[in-house]
C-alpha cells in the first residue's frame, strides 16, 4: 500500500512541476538536509560576497605571475563582451576594469567591444585612453562610436562583429555595472562542463559600487521564460550575471533585437530558451547597479507591453505555475541547491575547492 501511495505521489508531482519539479519534490521526501547548510556556509550574505571581492584580486595577481603549466595545457576559452554606452564617461571605468581583471587568468582570451552611440562627454576618447593603460596580452579592447537608435541597436551591432565567430562565450554589460573577480573563470568551467547558458547570484550594487544585496535565484523553468513570467510575476533573469555559448547565440534574431527599446534582455532569453536550459551558478558573477531614472523603471508600462509582445500568451495554468515557483524561490538556499541539483551548480561541482 505504501509503495502504491508513493507511486501515486510521484505521478502527481511530475504532472504539476515537470521533470525538474519532480526531482526536487522527491529529494524533499527522501534526501536528508544538513541543518544550517547553505551556499554561503551560514555567513552573512552580503558580507560573504564583499569578502570574496576583496580577496580575489590578490589571488588573480598571483595566478598571473605563476601561470601553472597545467593551465597552459588547456585551450583558452574565448569571451566576447559588449558594452553599449551613451554619455557614460563617469560610469564606464569601473566596468572596463572589471572586464580587464578577468584576464589575469591565462586560460582566457577576452575581446571587449564598446559600442558608443555618439557621446558628447568624451566617452570614446576616455575608453581608448584607458584601453592603452590595460596591458594584458589576452585582452583586446575595441571602441566604435556612431549614432544609433538605442542600446539594443548598439548591442546588435556589437554582436554582429566579425569576432563573434571566434568566441566561445558571449555576454554584455552596461556602463556602471561590473563583473566579479574570477567571474569568467567560473563561467568557463561551467561551459567546459557542457552547459550553454548560465547565470549567477542576483546581486545589486548602489551608486558607489557597493554590494547591497545578493540572493541565489532559480530554478528557471523553460515554460515560464517562454511566456514572460520572469519579468511579470517573477524576478527578471539578471542580465549582468548571464553568459551564453556561441551555439546558443545562433538562436538570436539580431535584426529583431535591434528594434527592441526596453525589453531586449527578455527577448535574448526568449530566443535562447527555445533550445537551451538556463543553469544557475551559485557564485557572484556580476551585478546590477541601481541608478535613478533607469529606463525599465521610468517606463515600466512600456517595458511590460514590449515584453508581452515578445512572449507567448500565458494561460491561467502558467500563472499558477509561476506562483508555485515563486514560493519555491522563498525556500532556503541549501534546500533549493539540493532539490534542483541539475539546475544549480556549486563551486565544488565546477571543479573548485571545497
C-alpha positions in Angstrom: 0.0 0.0 0.0 2.9 2.4 0.9 4.5 1.6 -2.5 1.3 2.4 -4.4 0.9 5.7 -2.4 4.5 6.7 -3.2 4.0 5.9 -6.9 0.8 8.0 -7.0 2.6 10.9 -5.3 5.4 10.8 -7.8 3.0 10.9 -10.8 1.1 13.9 -9.3 4.4 15.8 -8.8 5.5 15.1 -12.3 2.2 16.3 -13.8 2.3 19.6 -11.9 6.0 20.5 -12.0 7.5 18.5 -14.8 10.8 16.7 -14.5 12.8 19.3 -12.6 9.9 19.8 -10.2 9.7 16.0 -9.7 13.4 15.9 -8.8 13.1 18.5 -6.1 9.9 17.1 -4.7 11.4 13.6 -4.4 14.6 14.9 -2.9 12.4 16.7 -0.3 10.9 13.4 0.8 14.0 11.2 0.7 17.2 13.2 1.0 18.3 14.4 4.4 19.2 18.0 4.8 22.1 19.3 6.8 20.8 22.0 9.3 22.2 25.4 8.5 23.9 24.4 5.3 23.7 27.0 2.5 25.7 28.3 -0.4 27.0 31.0 1.9 28.0 28.4 4.6 26.0 30.2 7.2 27.7 33.6 6.8 26.1 36.9 6.2 25.3 37.0 2.5 26.4 40.5 1.6 29.5 40.2 3.9 30.5 37.0 2.3 30.4 38.4 -1.2 32.3 41.5 -0.2 35.0 39.4 1.4 35.2 37.5 -1.8 35.6 40.7 -3.8 38.5 41.9 -1.5 40.4 38.6 -1.6 40.1 37.6 -5.2 42.3 40.4 -6.8 45.2 39.1 -4.8 44.6 35.6 -6.0 44.4 36.7 -9.6 47.7 38.6 -9.3 49.5 35.5 -8.0 47.8 33.4 -10.7 49.1 35.8 -13.4 52.6 35.5 -12.1 52.9 31.7 -11.7 50.7 30.6 -14.6 50.8 26.8 -13.8 51.7 24.6 -16.6 48.6 22.5 -16.1 46.5 25.6 -17.1 48.6 26.2 -20.2 47.7 22.7 -21.5 44.1 23.8 -21.9 43.0 25.7 -25.0 41.9 29.3 -24.0 38.2 30.0 -23.5 37.4 33.0 -25.7 35.0 35.6 -24.4 33.2 38.3 -26.4 31.8 41.1 -24.1 29.9 44.1 -25.4 29.1 47.3 -23.7 26.6 49.7 -25.3 27.0 53.2 -23.9 26.0 56.8 -24.5 27.5 59.7 -22.4 28.7 57.2 -19.8 32.2 58.5 -19.2 31.6 58.9 -15.5 30.4 55.2 -15.2 32.3 53.1 -17.6 35.8 52.9 -16.0 34.6 50.5 -13.3 33.1 48.3 -15.9 36.2 48.2 -18.1 38.5 47.4 -15.3 36.3 44.6 -14.1 36.5 43.1 -17.6 40.2 43.5 -17.8 40.7 41.9 -14.4 39.4 38.6 -15.8 42.5 38.4 -18.0 44.7 37.6 -15.0 43.6 34.1 -15.8 45.8 32.9 -18.6 43.2 30.3 -19.7 41.0 33.1 -21.0 41.1 35.4 -24.1 38.8 38.4 -24.0 37.5 40.5 -26.8 35.8 43.6 -25.3 33.7 45.8 -27.7 32.4 49.2 -26.6 29.7 50.5 -28.8 29.3 54.2 -28.2 26.2 55.9 -29.6 27.9 59.2 -30.4 28.6 60.5 -26.9 29.3 64.2 -26.4 31.1 63.8 -23.0 34.3 62.2 -24.3 33.3 58.6 -23.6 35.0 57.0 -26.6 38.2 59.0 -26.1 38.3 58.1 -22.5 37.8 54.4 -23.3 40.6 54.5 -25.8 42.9 56.1 -23.3 42.1 53.5 -20.6 42.5 50.7 -23.1 46.1 51.8 -23.7 46.8 51.5 -20.0 45.5 48.0 -19.6 48.3 45.8 -20.8 47.0 42.2 -20.7 48.3 40.0 -23.6 45.0 38.1 -23.7 42.8 41.3 -23.8 41.7 43.2 -26.9 39.5 46.3 -26.5 37.8 47.9 -29.5 35.8 51.2 -29.4 33.3 52.2 -32.0 31.4 55.5 -31.9 28.5 56.3 -34.2 24.8 57.3 -33.8 22.4 54.5 -33.1 18.7 54.2 -32.3 19.2 52.9 -28.8 21.1 50.4 -26.6 19.8 47.3 -28.4 20.7 48.7 -31.8 24.2 49.2 -30.4 24.1 45.7 -28.9 23.1 44.1 -32.1 26.0 45.8 -33.9 28.4 44.6 -31.2 27.1 41.0 -31.5 27.3 41.2 -35.3 31.1 41.9 -35.1 33.3 39.5 -37.1 34.9 38.3 -33.9 31.6 36.6 -32.8 32.7 33.6 -35.0 35.8 33.2 -32.9 34.1 33.5 -29.5 33.2 30.6 -27.2 31.2 32.7 -24.7 29.2 35.9 -25.1 27.6 38.4 -22.8 27.0 42.1 -22.4 27.4 44.6 -19.5 26.2 48.1 -19.2 28.4 51.1 -18.2 28.3 51.3 -14.4 27.8 47.6 -13.8 30.8 45.3 -13.2 31.8 41.7 -13.0 33.1 39.8 -10.0 36.8 38.8 -9.9 37.2 35.3 -11.5 33.7 35.5 -12.9 34.9 34.5 -16.4 37.0 31.7 -14.9 33.9 30.2 -13.2 31.8 30.6 -16.3 34.5 28.9 -18.4 34.4 25.9 -16.1 30.6 25.7 -16.4 30.7 25.8 -20.2 33.5 23.2 -20.3 31.2 21.0 -18.3 28.7 21.1 -21.2 26.3 24.0 -20.2 25.4 26.6 -22.8 23.6 29.2 -20.8 24.4 30.2 -17.2 23.6 32.9 -14.7 24.9 33.6 -11.2 23.7 35.1 -7.9 21.3 38.0 -8.2 23.5 40.9 -7.0 22.6 44.6 -6.7 25.0 47.5 -6.2 24.5 51.1 -5.1 25.8 54.1 -7.0 29.2 53.7 -5.2 29.6 50.2 -6.4 28.9 48.5 -3.0 27.0 45.3 -2.9 23.7 45.9 -1.2 22.0 42.5 -1.8 22.9 39.1 -3.1 20.5 36.2 -3.5 20.6 32.7 -5.1 17.9 32.6 -7.9 16.4 29.6 -9.5 15.0 27.4 -10.8 14.1 28.9 -14.2 11.5 26.6 -15.8 11.6 27.0 -19.6 7.9 27.4 -20.0 7.8 30.4 -17.6 10.6 32.1 -19.6 8.7 31.5 -22.8 5.5 33.1 -21.5 7.3 36.0 -19.9 6.6 35.3 -16.3 10.2 36.1 -15.4 9.6 39.8 -15.7 5.9 39.8 -15.0 5.1 37.7 -11.9 8.7 36.6 -11.1 12.1 38.4 -10.9 13.8 39.0 -14.3 16.8 37.0 -15.3 19.7 39.2 -14.2 21.4 40.1 -17.5 24.6 41.4 -15.8 25.3 37.8 -14.5 24.3 35.9 -17.6 26.5 34.3 -20.2 25.9 32.0 -23.2 27.8 29.9 -25.7 28.3 30.7 -29.4 25.8 28.0 -30.4 23.2 29.4 -28.1 24.0 32.8 -29.6 23.0 31.4 -33.0 19.3 31.3 -31.8 19.1 35.1 -31.5 17.5 37.2 -34.3 19.7 40.2 -34.1 17.6 42.1 -36.6 14.6 41.9 -34.2 16.8 42.6 -31.2 17.8 45.9 -33.0 14.2 47.0 -32.9 13.7 46.5 -29.2 13.7 49.5 -26.9 13.2 48.3 -23.3 12.7 44.5 -23.1 15.6 43.4 -25.2 17.1 41.4 -22.4 13.9 39.3 -22.2 14.0 38.8 -26.0 17.5 37.4 -25.7 16.4 34.9 -23.1 13.3 34.0 -25.0 15.4 33.1 -28.1 17.9 31.0 -26.2 15.3 29.3 -24.1 13.9 27.7 -27.3 16.8 25.3 -27.3 18.7 25.6 -24.1 18.0 25.5 -20.3 19.3 28.2 -18.0 21.6 26.9 -15.3 22.4 28.8 -12.1 26.0 29.0 -10.8 25.8 29.7 -7.0 28.5 32.3 -7.2 28.8 36.0 -7.6 29.4 36.7 -11.3 28.1 40.2 -11.9 25.6 42.7 -10.6 23.1 45.4 -11.4 23.7 49.0 -10.3 20.7 50.9 -9.1 20.5 54.4 -10.7 17.8 57.0 -10.6 16.0 57.3 -13.9 16.7 53.9 -15.3 14.6 53.2 -18.4 13.0 50.0 -17.2 11.8 51.8 -14.0 10.7 55.1 -15.6 8.9 53.4 -18.5 7.6 50.4 -16.6 4.3 50.1 -18.5 6.0 50.4 -21.9 8.5 47.7 -20.8 5.7 45.3 -19.8 4.0 45.9 -23.1 7.1 45.2 -25.1 7.8 42.1 -23.0 4.3 40.7 -23.6 4.7 41.3 -27.3 7.8 39.1 -27.4 6.4 36.3 -25.1 3.9 33.5 -25.6 0.5 34.1 -24.1 0.4 32.9 -20.6 -2.6 30.7 -19.6 -4.0 30.6 -16.1 -2.1 27.4 -15.5 1.1 29.2 -16.5 0.3 31.9 -13.9 -0.4 29.3 -11.3 2.8 27.6 -12.1 4.6 30.9 -11.7 3.1 31.4 -8.3 4.2 28.0 -7.2 7.8 28.6 -8.5 7.7 32.0 -6.6 7.0 30.0 -3.4 9.9 27.7 -4.2 12.2 30.7 -4.5 11.4 31.5 -0.9 13.0 28.3 0.3 16.4 28.4 2.0 19.3 28.3 -0.4 20.6 25.0 0.9 17.2 23.4 0.3 17.0 24.6 -3.3 20.5 23.5 -4.1 19.6 20.0 -3.0 16.2 20.0 -4.7 17.4 21.4 -8.0 20.8 19.8 -8.2 20.5 19.5 -12.0 19.8 23.3 -12.4 22.0 24.9 -9.7 25.8 24.4 -10.0 28.0 24.9 -6.9 31.7 25.9 -7.0 32.6 22.4 -6.0 30.8 21.0 -9.0 32.7 23.3 -11.2 36.0 21.9 -10.0 36.7 24.5 -7.3 37.9 23.8 -3.8 35.6 23.0 -1.0 
